[in-house]
């Protein structure tokens, strides 16, 4: 039942996103293109605000972090050096009955999550039964039923971790069979063997077949930072520790693309590579874990919706890795990865390019290859987490239901909507004056169509924090009614007070000050 409810919730969010101009299926008039989406007029504003929040938090709050914008096309040897040509694979498995393809690791992780859900349900039931005197930690360590679920979960988790570390595809299939994992479509266990599939898109660069070169659409933005390490360090006179930030498109030929914009073939990343002295990387790894989680929590969507998930299988270049996961309608899922990448990337590019890529440390009076801490966040996944967390079907006292997006106010696509109560008596003209006063500082809209109630509902549905109504009293005393989205409360304020009132709620500065 819970899974059905989750699927229904996601369907409602997908429908809402299309109806109100947030996300459209790409090429829809041609029946679409799988796992590719377009952002509509409200979606692009929300997305740009997410990027602005991240970019400002990185480059304004840290004097030692600067940004670049590297090209999507890069020399193909870069992807050989990075390991993507040989090792950028997903373990895939097919169900012979449904003809559907799945990632074997995701099927097993979903099975592990079922044990986690069982544990949480047992604790929740006990908490309800025992009330305020309930000790959740004690219950988790003593209750026989909970301990049984924990033992089964740990047994599966350990088998899975061992198989992933050994890249044992046969064992992954055996785990799927042993735990009776079925295809969600056919409901059968008629599985093929697990095999690896490379995710990079290839294309040709050059005007003739003989003179063309095979190039790749970048599967991540990080390598554009690494190959520009010396350019930025020298021109910016950067001293370690320092970081390089970038926002850009990346492309992966995801065979198992699903869950709306959570897993797409064309997506956007916000990545920052932080270069540190060898031996100090794990200390910086811990600092960036704390810093990045604080960035997420500052949005006020609920601290309980976030958790760290340490990687079961470390990439060959990493000595520490964790994900920040957010509770989506379909469970806790990764929105950001934080990795200690050691000196692998710069060393590999030094090896393959033949160019010395090192940093001379004046304090130590020696050169070395810096170690790297990476923070990598998916813009689209962040967008989805905000949309899912904000969506509410609220039952009102009069029995009606309103659909509202409780978006973090600084990120809302429209900050205020100005509305004349009626389209006569000079009210539209006065409303336009107010609109022209505010539009230089905030994304505003003007709406005079339909009843005032319907206009409020429209703005609730796109997450507009404030509605400003101009009525006949406005012409008499220069005051307007301002309505607050989340509480629906209304208050009378002077027109000249509007900028200060709105700014106090939607300012990026107020959001960023929570981080320092």
DALIN-V118984 format. One record per pair of residues at least 6 apart in sequence whose ideal C-beta (glycine too) atoms are under 6 Angstrom apart, sorted by sequence separation. I is the first residue (numbers start at 1). GAP is how many residues later the second one is. If there is no record, write none. Layout:
# DALIN-V118984
<<I	GAP> <I	GAP>>
This chain:
# DALIN-V118984
<<17	6> <18	6> <27	6> <59	6> <79	6> <140	6> <206	6> <257	6> <297	6> <395	6> <421	6> <438	6> <474	6> <25	7> <26	7> <58	7> <94	7> <127	7> <182	7> <206	7> <314	7> <325	7> <350	7> <360	7> <420	7> <483	7> <39	8> <59	8> <163	8> <204	8> <205	8> <276	8> <325	8> <349	8> <393	8> <394	8> <420	8> <447	8> <459	8> <92	9> <93	9> <163	9> <254	9> <325	9> <326	9> <358	9> <435	9> <481	9> <482	9> <26	10> <205	10> <296	10> <311	10> <393	10> <394	10> <470	10> <26	11> <93	11> <254	11> <323	11> <324	11> <346	11> <358	11> <359	11> <420	11> <435	11> <456	11> <482	11> <26	12> <202	12> <203	12> <232	12> <310	12> <324	12> <392	12> <468	12> <469	12> <90	13> <91	13> <123	13> <126	13> <418	13> <479	13> <23	14> <24	14> <91	14> <202	14> <308	14> <309	14> <323	14> <468	14> <251	15> <390	15> <479	15> <480	15> <23	16> <24	16> <159	16> <200	16> <201	16> <309	16> <322	16> <390	16> <418	16> <466	16> <467	16> <478	16> <390	17> <418	17> <478	17> <22	18> <307	18> <321	18> <21	19> <200	19> <225	19> <249	19> <250	19> <21	20> <22	20> <23	20> <173	20> <306	20> <320	20> <465	20> <21	21> <22	21> <173	21> <225	21> <305	21> <318	21> <319	21> <172	22> <305	22> <318	22> <347	22> <122	23> <247	23> <318	23> <319	23> <346	23> <122	24> <317	24> <169	25> <221	25> <246	25> <317	25> <423	25> <343	26> <119	27> <221	27> <245	27> <317	27> <415	27> <343	28> <415	28> <416	28> <417	28> <418	28> <419	28> <420	28> <221	29> <243	29> <244	29> <342	29> <414	29> <119	30> <220	30> <417	30> <118	31> <219	31> <243	31> <293	31> <341	31> <414	31> <218	32> <219	33> <242	33> <340	33> <341	33> <115	34> <217	34> <240	35> <241	35> <285	35> <339	35> <419	36> <115	37> <338	37> <115	38> <337	39> <431	39> <430	40> <336	41> <417	42> <427	43> <112	44> <430	44> <112	45> <335	46> <335	47> <417	47> <221	48> <225	48> <421	48> <222	49> <289	49> <201	50> <221	50> <288	50> <335	50> <414	50> <416	50> <417	50> <418	50> <419	50> <420	50> <421	50> <412	51> <108	52> <201	52> <416	52> <199	53> <412	53> <199	54> <285	55> <402	55> <404	56> <407	56> <409	56> <197	58> <402	58> <403	58> <405	58> <281	59> <326	59> <329	59> <328	60> <108	67> <104	68> <111	68> <107	69> <111	70> <259	71> <107	74> <91	78> <406	80> <91	81> <292	83> <98	85> <100	85> <288	85> <416	86> <98	87> <288	87> <95	88> <98	88> <285	88> <301	88> <97	89> <284	89> <104	90> <281	90> <95	91> <97	91> <415	91> <97	93> <278	93> <96	94> <275	95> <276	95> <409	96> <410	96> <275	97> <409	97> <93	98> <94	98> <410	98> <93	99> <273	99> <274	99> <93	101> <273	101> <410	101> <91	103> <272	103> <92	105> <271	105> <89	107> <90	107> <270	107> <89	108> <89	109> <270	109> <299	109> <88	110> <88	111> <268	111> <88	112> <267	113> <226	119> <240	119> <261	119> <262	119> <227	122> <262	122> <226	123> <261	123> <240	130> <84	135> <79	137> <76	139> <82	141> <73	142> <78	145> <72	146> <164	148> <165	148> <164	149> <161	151> <103	153> <70	154> <101	154> <102	154> <68	160> <92	163> <66	170> <68	176> <64	178> <65	178> <67	178> <68	178> <65	180> <58	187> <51	196> <58	214> <54	216> <298	216> <298	217> <113	218> <35	219> <294	221> <35	222> <37	224> <35	229> <36	229> <35	230> <36	230> <57	238> <14	246> <81	267> <81	268> <81	271> <77	275> <10	319> <9	320> <6	323> <6	324> <50	332> <47	336> <49	362> <46	365> <46	367> <45	368> <42	371> <13	374> <13	375> <13	378> <42	420> <20	441> <20	442> <56	456> <57	458>>
